[in-house]
């Protein structure tokens, strides 16, 4: 990760999480290994929650977890060792019990006229009880409040 502070996106609906490609993110040829992207997406999601005032450990301590049940990624262009990028994420409007997080990873470099899209994707989470490990059929109040808090955090104030 770079030394740039984590902050709400300049576009008010996205949370931005800066990264820099390190050697352990790449394969033998210096290209980012596909699994590294998934780690960055999770880091951005957890940091978005934290920035909105919801430490992930608070959610788990409340008795809930949010496992991934679907992962849909479109790799557009590779990142290479030393590249800087921004992981952008936002929570899509709720549809049923699933939480759909949208993502983009854009390469940001001084030599580029504008950011270049490297990855676009969506990750779907469901709420489970930590104790029973069963998917909940109703969103708990804590999760509903979390969704509202994130939505408020990512919505521009007028």
HUSUL-V739279 format. One record per helix or strand. SS is the DSSP state (2 for helix, 1 for strand). FROM is the first residue (numbers start at 1). TO is the last residue. If there is no record, write none. Layout:
[[SS/FROM/TO] [SS/FROM/TO]]
This chain:
[[1/7/8] [1/15/20] [2/23/25] [1/26/26] [1/31/32] [2/34/51] [2/56/61] [1/64/75] [1/80/80] [1/84/91] [1/95/95] [1/98/107] [1/116/129] [1/135/135] [2/141/154]]
